[in-house]
Amino acid sequence: MAIALESQGGGRSGDRRSDVRRVLMVALGLNISMSLLKLLVGVLSGSLAVIADAMHSATDALSSLTGLITNNLSDPQPDRDHPYGHHKYEAICSRSLTNH
C-alpha cells in the first residue's frame, strides 16, 4: 500500500500535493474561462444576471488561486523553525474557503 502512495504522491509517502496542485490548476483555468465567457455574454446581451454570475465564477477562481498558494506553502517536511512541517496552512485555507 505504501508503494502505491509513493508512486502517486510525488515520491513522498502520503504527500498528494502534486495531485492537488494539478486539480487546482485545472479548476483555476476553467473558472477563469467561464468567468470571461459569462462576462462577454453578459455585456453583449446586457444581462445583469449573467454579469453577476461571471463575478461569482471569478470568486471561484480566487478560491482556486488561494488553494494553489496554500498548497505551495504547506510543505509537510519539517524545518528548523517548524519541526512538524507546515500543515497548518491547509487548515487555515480550508477555513477561509468555507466562508466563501
The 8 nearest C-alpha neighbors of each residue, nearest first, counted from 0:
[[1, 3, 2, 4, 5, 12, 6, 13],
 [2, 0, 4, 3, 5, 12, 13, 6],
 [1, 3, 5, 0, 4, 6, 12, 7],
 [2, 4, 6, 0, 1, 5, 7, 8],
 [5, 3, 1, 7, 2, 6, 12, 8],
 [4, 6, 12, 10, 2, 8, 11, 3],
 [5, 7, 3, 4, 8, 10, 2, 9],
 [8, 6, 4, 5, 9, 3, 15, 10],
 [7, 9, 15, 14, 5, 10, 4, 6],
 [8, 10, 7, 11, 17, 6, 5, 14],
 [9, 11, 5, 8, 6, 12, 7, 14],
 [12, 10, 5, 14, 9, 8, 13, 4],
 [11, 13, 5, 4, 14, 1, 10, 8],
 [12, 14, 4, 15, 11, 8, 5, 1],
 [15, 13, 8, 11, 12, 16, 9, 75],
 [14, 16, 8, 18, 17, 13, 19, 9],
 [15, 17, 19, 18, 14, 20, 70, 8],
 [16, 18, 20, 19, 15, 21, 9, 8],
 [19, 17, 21, 15, 20, 16, 22, 8],
 [18, 20, 16, 22, 21, 17, 23, 15],
 [21, 19, 17, 23, 18, 22, 16, 24],
 [20, 22, 24, 18, 19, 23, 17, 25],
 [23, 21, 19, 25, 24, 20, 26, 18],
 [22, 24, 26, 20, 25, 21, 63, 27],
 [25, 23, 27, 21, 26, 22, 20, 28],
 [24, 26, 28, 22, 23, 27, 29, 21],
 [27, 25, 23, 29, 24, 28, 30, 22],
 [28, 26, 24, 30, 60, 63, 25, 29],
 [29, 27, 25, 31, 26, 30, 32, 24],
 [28, 30, 32, 26, 27, 31, 33, 25],
 [31, 29, 60, 33, 27, 32, 28, 56],
 [30, 32, 34, 28, 33, 29, 60, 27],
 [33, 31, 29, 35, 30, 34, 36, 28],
 [34, 32, 36, 30, 31, 35, 37, 29],
 [33, 35, 53, 56, 31, 37, 32, 36],
 [34, 36, 38, 32, 37, 33, 39, 31],
 [35, 37, 33, 39, 38, 34, 32, 40],
 [38, 36, 53, 40, 34, 39, 35, 41],
 [37, 39, 41, 35, 50, 53, 36, 40],
 [38, 40, 36, 42, 37, 41, 43, 35],
 [41, 39, 37, 43, 38, 42, 44, 36],
 [42, 40, 49, 50, 46, 38, 44, 39],
 [41, 43, 45, 39, 44, 40, 38, 46],
 [44, 42, 40, 41, 45, 39, 46, 38],
 [43, 45, 41, 46, 42, 40, 39, 49],
 [46, 44, 42, 41, 43, 47, 40, 50],
 [47, 45, 41, 48, 44, 49, 50, 42],
 [46, 48, 50, 49, 51, 45, 41, 42],
 [49, 47, 51, 46, 50, 52, 41, 53],
 [48, 50, 41, 52, 51, 47, 46, 37],
 [51, 49, 41, 53, 47, 38, 52, 48],
 [52, 50, 48, 54, 53, 49, 47, 55],
 [51, 53, 55, 49, 54, 50, 48, 56],
 [54, 52, 34, 50, 37, 56, 38, 51],
 [53, 55, 57, 51, 52, 56, 58, 50],
 [54, 56, 52, 58, 57, 53, 51, 59],
 [55, 57, 59, 34, 53, 54, 58, 30],
 [58, 56, 54, 60, 59, 55, 34, 53],
 [57, 59, 61, 55, 60, 56, 62, 54],
 [60, 58, 56, 62, 57, 61, 30, 63],
 [61, 59, 57, 63, 30, 27, 58, 62],
 [60, 62, 58, 64, 59, 63, 65, 57],
 [61, 63, 59, 65, 60, 64, 66, 58],
 [64, 62, 66, 60, 61, 27, 65, 23],
 [63, 65, 61, 67, 66, 62, 60, 68],
 [66, 64, 62, 68, 63, 67, 61, 69],
 [65, 67, 63, 69, 64, 68, 70, 62],
 [68, 66, 70, 64, 69, 65, 20, 63],
 [69, 67, 65, 71, 70, 66, 64, 72],
 [68, 70, 72, 66, 71, 67, 73, 88],
 [69, 71, 67, 73, 68, 72, 66, 16],
 [70, 72, 68, 69, 73, 67, 74, 16],
 [73, 71, 69, 70, 74, 68, 88, 85],
 [74, 72, 85, 86, 70, 88, 71, 69],
 [73, 75, 85, 76, 72, 84, 86, 71],
 [76, 74, 84, 85, 86, 73, 77, 83],
 [75, 77, 84, 74, 78, 83, 85, 82],
 [78, 76, 84, 82, 83, 81, 75, 79],
 [77, 79, 81, 82, 80, 76, 84, 83],
 [78, 80, 81, 82, 77, 84, 83, 76],
 [81, 79, 78, 82, 77, 84, 83, 85],
 [82, 80, 78, 84, 83, 77, 79, 85],
 [81, 83, 77, 78, 84, 79, 80, 76],
 [84, 82, 77, 81, 85, 76, 75, 78],
 [85, 83, 77, 75, 76, 81, 82, 86],
 [84, 86, 73, 74, 87, 75, 88, 81],
 [85, 87, 73, 88, 89, 84, 75, 74],
 [88, 86, 90, 89, 85, 91, 73, 84],
 [87, 89, 91, 86, 90, 73, 69, 92],
 [88, 90, 92, 87, 91, 86, 93, 69],
 [91, 89, 87, 93, 92, 88, 94, 86],
 [90, 92, 94, 88, 89, 93, 87, 95],
 [93, 91, 95, 89, 94, 90, 88, 96],
 [92, 94, 96, 90, 95, 91, 89, 97],
 [95, 93, 91, 97, 92, 96, 90, 98],
 [94, 96, 92, 93, 98, 97, 91, 99],
 [97, 95, 93, 99, 98, 94, 92, 62],
 [96, 98, 99, 94, 95, 93, 92, 62],
 [97, 99, 96, 95, 94, 93, 92, 62],
 [98, 96, 97, 95, 62, 58, 59, 94]]
